[in-house]
Amino acid sequence: METELIEKIEVEEPEVEEKPKQKKKDNPKLWEFECNAILLKKLVNKIIKVCNEVLIKLTKEGLSTNVVDPAHVLMVNVEIPRKDFYTGNTCVNQEVHYKLFEDMEFAIDISKLDKTLKLTGYGTDQIKGWIEGSFLHIKGDSFHKRIKLLDTAGIPQAKVPDLKLGIKAEVKTGELASLKKALTETDAVKLIVKDGVKAVIEDDDDDLTINLCKKEDATGKGKSIYSSEYLNVLLDGFGGSWYETVTIEFDTDNPIRVKGEAGMTGHCMYLLAPRIESE
């Protein structure tokens, strides 16, 4: 059987410099927010299977993070604007609640945030949060969780590479759900452009072709192979009823880039390195 390897995504990581701690006496709460709990659940859902220790950047425009798995095969970039942090559950009664003393970064074990958010209901639960000292506070109707933050040194924020990919397609998440169900039967998936984008799964005796989109919804031509294990993690990030369509871009023996919305107006992007078959 031919040996195979997974090409790694080349990411440029900046030198890690320990930032001076902000003066607690000047502003005890460095960041305050209020939002629907679902907003942070979406954030956690997209990154928890990629990496646990996450560096999050806060600016007056909003929140962002770039996360790369330890093997540098899968990257996820999430950006959520400040206007998605609001109080009120209707379009009429909404007020942005996102207060930041100055631009900053913090690091957190995302699995602890995940466990905390599970204390909220599935519906329209509002939560409050703030950073004070070295803790992130999350407060719901019936709980108050204090999460110890990690040292930002050693957790660099990777840079998103600028890739020119020749194939672009709009794919309904229902088709991606069909692909996800088939991933347990194989270790690799081939994506090809032929009257639209198709996913081909082959083994010694059988093969399966799943139509991801129609011809009119795709541009470009080519093919590439990706790891089923990592593709499954990627598809988890676009699961549920939060998305109707996503944008897929790839090229022959190049990474695949999948983009969709995050929150109300933010976005989420995954980048998965190709799997190269040796001759």
N, C-alpha and C positions, 0 to 999 in steps of 0.2 A: 504494500500500500504506500502511495506517495506520502512523503512527509510534508507537513504544512507548518506555516508560522503565521502569527498575527503581527502585522506591521504596527508599530507604535506611532501614536500621534506625537509629532514634534511640538512641544510647547516651550515657550520662553518664560522662565521663571525669574522674577526679579530677585536681587539680593535682599535677604531678610534683614531689616534694621529694626531694632527694638524701639518702638515709639515712646516718647516720654509720657508718663501717666498724667492724665488731666487732673487739675486741682479740684479735689472734692469740695473744698470750702467755697469755691467760686460757683459751682453748680452741682449739687449732690446728684441730681438725676440728669445723666448725660443724654439720655434718649427716652422720650415718652411717646406712647402710641395707644390707640384704641382701634379695634377692627373686628370684623366678623372672624370667628375662629377658623372658618373654612379657608381664609386667605393664607394663614400660616400652615394649615394642613396641606395645602397645595404645594407650598414651598418645600416642606419636609418630604412629601411624596416624591418629588423630583430628584432629590439628592441623597436620600438615606441609604439607597442600595449602591451608590457610587462610592461614597466615603463618609465616615462618621465624624471626623474632626474637620470642621468647616470654618473658613474665614469669611466673614460677612462685612461688606463695606456699606457704610451709611453716609449719605450726602443729603443736602437739603432738597434734592430732587427725588430721593427714594432709596431703596435697598437693592443691592446686587451682590452676586457671588459667582465665582468660577470654581468649579470642583472637578478634579481629575482623579480617577481611580488609581490605586497604588501601582498598577502595571502600566499606566499611561496609555491605555487603549480606549477609554471612554471619558469624554468630558461633558459637563453640563454647565450651561450659563443661564442664570435666572435674573431677571430685572423686574422689580415691582415699583411703580411710581408712588410718591407720597399720597396722591389723591385716592389711592385704593385703601388707605387707612382712614376709615371714617366711622362716625357714630350714626345711628339711625338705620333702620332696616328697609326703608322705602326710598324710591328715587326722589320723592318730595322732601323727606326729612333726612338729609345727609349733611354732615359737617366734618370736614377733614380734621383729623386729630393725629398729627405727626409733628412732634417738637424735637428739635435737635440743637444741642448747644453749639457744636461745630463738627465738621466732617471727621469721621472716625472709623476704625475697624475693630471688630471683636471676633474672638474665636469661641466656638461652642461644640460640645458633643451633641450632634443633632439627634441622636437616639433619646437623649434626656428630654429634649423639647417634644419629640414625638410622643413619649409616654405622658407628658403633661397635657398635651392637646387632646389625648384620648379621654381625659376627664370631662371634656365638654361634650355637648350633644351634637348630633349630626346636622341639625337645622341652623337657625340663625343666632346662635349664641354669640354674644359680644364679649370680648376679653380686653383687659387693659394690660399694658406691659411697660416696663421701664428698666433702664440700666442704672444701677447705683453701686459705686465702688466696683468690685469684681464679680457682681452677680447680675443676672437677668431675672427680673421678677415677672411672673405671669399670674394675673388675678382674674378668676372667673366668678360666677355668682356664688359658688359654694366652696371655692378653694383659693389658696394663694401659694404658689410654688416659687421657690428661690433656687435658681440654677447657677452653680459656680462656673464662671467663664474660664477658658483655657488661656494659656500664654500664647500670644500671637506670634512670638518668635518660633521659627521652625515650621510654620504653616503658611507658606507663600501663596499669593493669589496668582494663579497661572494666567498667562495672556492668551486670549482667543486668537488662533491663527487665522490669517486672511487667505482663504482658499478660493480659487476660481474653479467651479465645478460646472461641467457642461450639460448635465441632465437636471431638469426641474419638473416637479409634478405636484399637483394638488390631490391629496389622498384622503378619503373619508375614514374616520377612525373606526367605523364598522368593519372595513376591509382589514385594517391593522389588527383588529380583535380576532379575525379569522386566522391571520398569520400567526398571532401569538399562540393560539390553540395548537398549531401544528409544530411549534418549536421544540416541544418535548420529544419529538420523534427523530431529531437530527442534531448534528453539531455544527452545521453550516448551512447558510441560505445564499442562493445566488439571485441577485436582482438584475433583470435585463429589460431593455426597452424594445418591445415588439407589439405594435398596435396598442400602445399604452405601457405601463410599468407592470411587470409580472415578477412574482417571487417563485423561485423553483427550488424544491427540496428533493434531493435524490438519495437513494441508498442502493444497496447491491441489487435489489429485486424490483423496487417500485420507484415511482417519482410522482410528485404532486406539484401542480402549478396553481397559484392563486393570483387572480387578477386584482391588482391594487388600484388601478385607475384606467380610464378609457384613453384612447389615442388623443382626443382633443384636450385632455387635461395634462398632457406631458409634452415636453420639448427636449431635443437632444437625442443622442443614441450612445450606447455602450453597455457594459456589464461589469459587475464586481461581486465579490463573495465576502460575507460577513459572518462572524461568530454568532451562533444561535444564543449562546449564554449571555453575551453582552447585548445583543439585539433585544432579548427578552427584558433586560433591565431598562433599556431605552423605552420600549413599548409600555412598560409599567408606568412611566412618567406621563403618558398620554391616555391613561385608562380612565374609566368612570364616564360620567356624563358631562364633564367640563369642556370637552372639545367636540366639534363636528368635523372639522378638517384640519390637516396639518400640511405643511410644505416640506417636501423631500427633495434634496439635491445630492447627487453623487456623480461619479465618473468612473471610467475603467480603471480598476486597481487603485482607487482613491477612496478617501473617507466618505462616509455618508453623513449629511447634515440634515437634521429634522427640526423644524421650528413650529411653534404654536404659541398661543396666548397663555399668559400666566396671570392669575388674578382677574381683574376687570379690564385693565388696559396694558398690563405688562406683557413680557414675552419670555419664552423658554426655548433654549436651543441645545440640542445634543449633537455631539460629534463623535462618530465611531470609526476607528481605523479599520482598513480592509484586512481580509485574511488572504494571504498570498500562497498559492500552491506552487511548490517547487517542481521543477521538471525532472 
